[in-house]
Structure formats: C-alpha cells, structure tokens
C-alpha cells in the first residue's frame, strides 16, 4: 500500500528459528512494527517459544502482530465442537501468552471489533473449530482505529492448501479517523463530580468481577468496562446538558 513505507535497506528481525519475524515500517507517518508469528502445535515446544519471546523482548508495544498461535484467548467462545464430538481442547500455554501480550499493551482485535460472541473460527478441522489465528495491536493510546476483523475464505485462493482461513483486519489510519460519538459528546467537566468518579469505579469493579482475567483474559474485561464507562459518561453528559440552568 502507498500508505506503508519501509526504510531504505530495511532488515527484518528474526526469532524462534525463523518462526517469528518483524520489520519496522511507517504507516501514514507513524512508526510501527509488523510482526508475524507461528507458535508450535506441540504444547511443550509452544511453551518454550513463549518463554523465549518474553525473555528476548522480541515483541514491542508499537506493533501490529499477526500469527498462528495454536491456542485460543478464551476457550468458552473461541472453540466450537461439531455435533457428536466429545473431545476437550487443552489450550496449553494460553495464559502465559495472554499475559505476555497484555504486558506490552496488545489486545486481540477480533474481540475489540466483534465483542464476546462466539465465532471467528479460523481453523476448521473435522473434530474441532478454533480461533487460533489472530491479529493484535495496541489496546490504549493506539494510533489506529480498528473497524473490522473477520476471516476471509476467498483470500489467497489457489495458494498452498490449508485448513486455516485468512484473518483480515481493517483500520483507520492517523488523520482518517473521525471523532466517535463518545469522543465528541462526553463533557469532561463531569469528572469533577464525586458521584461520577464513584460510578466509574463501580463499573470497573463490577466488570472485572463478572469477567475475571484469570478465565477471560485481560482484553475482554478491559474493553467491556471501557465501553460501559463510555455509555455511562455519555448519558451523564447528556443529562447535564438537558438540566435547566440555575
């Protein structure tokens, strides 16, 4: 794309014996790193790879990371068993991977764009469907606004045979994003009100109690609390505007 520029003589950085590769680039003037990862199907080797990524600091905060991770974020909504199948997906080493990505401000863009409804299964084997292929980017203070993330079976037609579906994310780049209704309409003066601050704290406490990170990962409760807080602040802002002047 004309919006993505690679530095002259750009050299990729390689890790995990070639199973992870990253390269710096500039997207609409914003420096970022594009990273692709394959984590091993063997659980023990996958665990070793995650430890290597953590120790080497290979992954960075200002990245867009795509990969086949061979484990899912949330086994309750990222796994589907066809009728008659009684196996259980082990999902080994998903928690340390989630923690590693959360530690560098990375979030699962599929859940960011689509919420917590089951779906998005990118690998569809005969005995199980899983969302092991994912794209991550910055959770907060992000220069990108993610619009859609979905699997696209029509992409790369005719290339090597695979039981994985390509996952495609679309973004607004810097300068292209219009203010959201929350950006435009929340009255920042309401933050001076103690009841508003208490209400925000209550929302976050209740959300994390409902979606504990130990079982749901870090991204889901964060985004749920963030969205609920935005609606609360918008509602309170509108109520303040409607209130008669004294």
SVG drawing of the C-alpha trace seen along z (x, -y; Angstrom):
<svg xmlns="http://www.w3.org/2000/svg" viewBox="-35 -30 55 68">
<polyline fill="none" stroke="black" stroke-width="0.4" points="0.0,0.0 1.1,-3.6 0.4,-4.3 3.0,-1.8 6.7,-2.8 9.7,-0.6 13.0,-2.3 15.7,-2.1 17.6,1.3 15.1,2.4 16.2,5.6 13.8,7.9 14.4,9.2 14.0,13.0 13.4,15.1 12.2,18.6 14.5,20.1 12.6,18.3 9.1,18.8 8.8,15.2 9.7,12.2 9.3,8.5 10.1,5.4 9.8,1.7 7.8,-0.5 6.0,-3.8 2.2,-3.8 0.9,-7.3 3.9,-8.8 3.6,-6.6 6.5,-4.3 5.3,-0.8 6.5,2.8 4.8,5.5 5.2,9.0 4.3,12.5 4.5,15.5 4.0,19.2 3.8,21.0 4.3,24.7 1.5,27.2 3.4,29.2 2.4,27.8 5.9,28.2 7.6,26.5 5.0,23.8 5.6,23.1 9.3,22.8 8.7,20.4 6.5,18.1 9.2,18.1 11.8,17.2 9.7,14.3 9.3,13.0 12.9,13.2 14.2,11.7 11.8,8.8 11.2,9.5 7.6,8.2 7.2,4.5 4.3,2.2 4.1,0.3 3.4,3.4 0.7,5.0 1.1,8.7 -0.4,11.5 0.1,15.2 -1.0,18.8 -0.7,19.2 -2.0,22.8 -4.0,21.8 -7.0,19.5 -7.8,16.5 -11.0,17.8 -11.9,21.5 -15.6,20.7 -16.1,18.6 -13.1,19.4 -13.7,23.1 -16.6,25.0 -17.1,28.7 -19.1,30.2 -22.0,32.5 -21.0,35.8 -17.5,34.7 -16.7,35.3 -13.1,34.1 -11.9,31.2 -9.5,28.6 -6.5,28.4 -5.4,24.8 -2.0,25.3 0.1,22.2 -2.7,19.7 -2.4,17.9 1.3,17.0 0.8,15.9 -2.1,13.6 -0.1,12.2 2.9,11.5 0.7,9.7 -1.1,7.8 2.2,6.7 3.1,4.9 -0.3,3.2 -1.5,5.7 -5.2,6.7 -7.0,9.2 -8.5,7.1 -11.2,9.7 -12.8,9.2 -12.2,5.5 -14.2,5.3 -16.8,8.1 -17.4,8.3 -17.6,11.6 -19.9,13.5 -18.6,17.0 -17.3,17.1 -14.3,16.2 -13.1,19.7 -10.0,19.6 -9.1,23.3 -11.9,25.7 -10.8,29.3 -13.2,32.3 -13.2,32.6 -12.9,29.0 -13.1,25.4 -10.7,22.9 -9.8,19.2 -6.0,19.8 -5.1,17.3 -5.4,13.8 -4.2,10.2 -3.1,8.0 -2.4,4.3 -2.3,1.6 -5.1,1.5 -4.9,-2.1 -3.2,-5.2 -3.4,-3.5 -2.8,-5.4 -5.2,-3.0 -8.9,-2.7 -9.9,0.9 -13.1,1.2 -13.5,4.8 -11.8,8.2 -13.0,11.3 -12.0,14.5 -12.0,14.3 -12.1,17.7 -11.8,16.0 -8.3,14.6 -5.2,16.4 -7.4,18.7 -5.1,21.0 -2.2,20.8 -1.0,23.7 -3.7,25.9 -4.6,25.2 -7.3,25.8 -6.8,22.3 -8.8,19.3 -7.1,15.9 -7.9,13.3 -8.3,9.7 -8.4,6.5 -9.2,3.1 -8.0,-0.1 -8.5,-3.8 -5.0,-5.3 -3.9,-8.5 -5.7,-11.5 -8.5,-9.4 -10.4,-8.7 -13.5,-10.9 -14.3,-11.6 -16.6,-8.9 -19.9,-9.9 -18.1,-9.4 -15.1,-11.5 -17.4,-14.3 -20.0,-14.4 -18.6,-13.5 -18.5,-16.6 -15.2,-16.4 -16.5,-18.7 -18.4,-15.8 -15.2,-14.3 -15.1,-16.9 -18.3,-15.3 -17.6,-12.7 -20.6,-10.6 -19.4,-10.3 -15.9,-9.1 -17.5,-6.7 -19.8,-5.4 -16.9,-4.8 -15.0,-2.9 -18.1,-0.8 -18.4,0.1 -14.8,1.3 -15.1,3.3 -18.3,5.0 -16.9,5.7 -13.8,7.3 -15.8,9.4 -18.0,10.6 -15.1,11.2 -12.1,12.2 -8.9,12.0 -7.9,15.5 -10.6,17.1 -11.5,14.4 -8.1,12.8 -7.2,9.2 -8.6,7.7 -12.3,8.7 -12.9,7.1 -10.9,4.0 -12.9,3.4 -16.2,4.3 -15.5,1.8 -14.3,-0.8 -17.5,-0.6 -19.8,-0.6 -17.9,-3.6 -18.3,-5.5 -22.0,-4.9 -22.3,-6.0 -20.3,-9.2 -22.3,-10.0 -25.6,-9.5 -24.5,-11.7 -23.2,-14.3 -26.5,-14.4 -28.4,-14.7 -26.3,-17.7 -27.0,-19.4 -30.7,-18.9 -30.7,-20.2 -32.2,-23.7 -29.8,-26.5 -29.9,-28.0"/>
</svg>
